Amino acid sequence: MIYLNDNSSNEQTITCHFCFETFIVDLGIDCKFSGHNSEIFDCEICCNPNKIDTETYDGEIVSLIVSDGNE
């Protein structure tokens, strides 16, 4: 699933891969970072792990993909 709010913001609202509830994550991306990053965030509602893959160019998020964090 691909979700992208404001691509210049570190805070993104994502939908849980398991319970489909939304919650906010802070990705903490530096304003000069370019590249790929993967992080695991536990859902605030059901506590299951969500893997968040981001592609970033000059601090702006180009793509954000949420998947199963149990891999």
C-alpha positions as CSV (number, residue, x, y, z in Angstrom):
1,M,0.0,0.0,0.0
2,I,1.3,3.4,-0.8
3,Y,0.4,6.5,1.2
4,L,1.9,9.9,1.0
5,N,0.7,13.1,2.7
6,D,2.8,16.2,2.6
7,N,6.1,15.0,1.1
8,S,8.1,17.7,2.9
9,S,6.9,16.7,6.4
10,N,8.5,14.1,8.7
11,E,5.1,13.3,10.1
12,Q,3.0,11.0,7.9
13,T,-0.4,9.4,8.6
14,I,-0.3,5.8,7.6
15,T,-2.8,3.0,7.6
16,C,-2.0,-0.1,9.6
17,H,-1.3,-3.2,7.4
18,F,-3.2,-5.3,9.9
19,C,-6.2,-3.5,11.4
20,F,-6.5,-0.7,8.8
21,E,-6.7,2.0,11.4
22,T,-4.7,5.2,10.8
23,F,-2.0,6.6,13.0
24,I,0.8,9.2,12.7
25,V,4.5,8.3,12.5
26,D,7.5,10.6,12.7
27,L,10.0,9.5,10.1
28,G,12.8,11.8,11.2
29,I,14.3,12.4,7.8
30,D,17.1,15.0,7.5
31,C,16.4,17.8,5.0
32,K,19.4,16.8,2.9
33,F,18.9,13.1,2.9
34,S,18.5,11.2,-0.4
35,G,18.1,7.4,-0.6
36,H,16.1,4.5,0.7
37,N,15.1,3.9,4.3
38,S,13.2,1.0,6.1
39,E,11.8,1.2,9.6
40,I,9.4,-0.7,11.8
41,F,6.6,1.1,13.6
42,D,4.2,-0.7,15.9
43,C,0.5,0.3,15.3
44,E,-0.8,2.5,18.1
45,I,-4.1,0.6,18.0
46,C,-3.4,-3.1,17.5
47,C,0.4,-3.1,18.3
48,N,1.3,-5.1,15.2
49,P,4.6,-4.2,13.4
50,N,4.3,-2.2,10.2
51,K,7.3,-1.9,7.9
52,I,7.6,1.5,6.3
53,D,9.9,1.8,3.2
54,T,10.6,5.3,2.0
55,E,12.4,6.8,-0.9
56,T,13.7,10.3,-0.3
57,Y,15.3,12.9,-2.4
58,D,16.8,16.0,-0.8
59,G,14.7,15.5,2.3
60,E,11.4,15.1,0.4
61,I,9.6,11.8,0.5
62,V,9.2,10.5,-3.0
63,S,7.4,7.2,-2.1
64,L,6.2,5.6,1.1
65,I,5.1,1.9,1.3
66,V,3.6,0.2,4.3
67,S,3.9,-3.6,4.5
68,D,3.9,-6.5,7.0
69,G,6.7,-5.9,9.6
70,N,6.9,-9.6,10.6
71,E,9.2,-10.5,7.7
